Amino acid sequence: MDRDRPQSWVVRSAVPGFLPSVSAFRFTNSFDVQPLLALRLPGLPWGLGIGDASRGLCGGMIFAVRDLFEAGLAVPPDVEPPRRGSPLYGYFVRRLLASFDLPRGVARYYGLMRAADAYPQPRRGGAWWPGASRPDRRSSASASCGSAADPRGSTADGPGSVPNRPGSAPGRPGSALGRLGVGLRSLADEWPRIRLDLDSGRLAPVGVITVHSADPLQLGLNHQVLAYAYDQVDMAVTLRVYDPNTPLERADDVTMSFDLASAGGAPGRVRISHSIAIGGRPVRAFFHSRYRWADPRPALRAHAAGSH
């Protein structure tokens, strides 16, 4: 009987030479209550504080780790977070601002925060509005899932990772009918981009959405991690990530897991399980963050000089 059972399709990929316990900082993302930076205003004897470091510098830390890794440099041996005013702290703040990808990145976080986990879907075969093209029965039948040779499926972005999107029948313009929830959008659009980085040997910065709110003051409750490997068994994916919030002794065990079959089945909320240290909040969605390398050597030289 076991001989008749189809074998599981397995693929693994990892960035060579990277493990958080070796390649990431020895301290966690724990900073005192203090402004990220001070803006000097004409006529005022003091600076205007902007931001709050106690909300975390996760984006700055993951960008700095990728900067150092790509430069072939070891992380500093410090076991305590740098203090405000130090060269390393300033480097983290600059990379944090870069990770926000202003203004596009912040708008992206906010849009995903506001969006729903699931939207009403059109009735199968019955949703069509004037001005929209009718679905082609032949093409929709052949495009309902990935090829048998590659269970990762395909998307419009190229050789892909998920079955074609559900709810492809159009909704009335301006309505939520037929839209994908944030979890499905993560699997359909963002996972292929993350996987492409990893398959190419590049670390992948990932923005993580943890709250559902239209309150912009909740933006700081979201998070950023750095993906470095994944395992896929059939349609189940386990993504391994460096989480700046997780202590060094558990740094290599942090994962996000999801089932790509969710992107081709009945529309609804996608379950993304994880072991990221975000205070028990869920991972509602994630996206591939834009990254541009910055030379870390000036900050490291200044940090080393200040340590003596």
Helices and strands as residue ranges (DSSP letters): G 2-4, E 10-14, H 20-23, E 37-40, E 47-50, G 53-55, H 58-71, H 87-100, H 104-114, H 137-142, E 154-155, E 158-159, H 182-185, I 186-190, H 191-199, E 204-209, G 216-221, E 223-233, E 236-242, G 248-253, E 255-259, G 260-263, E 273-274, E 285-288, H 297-307
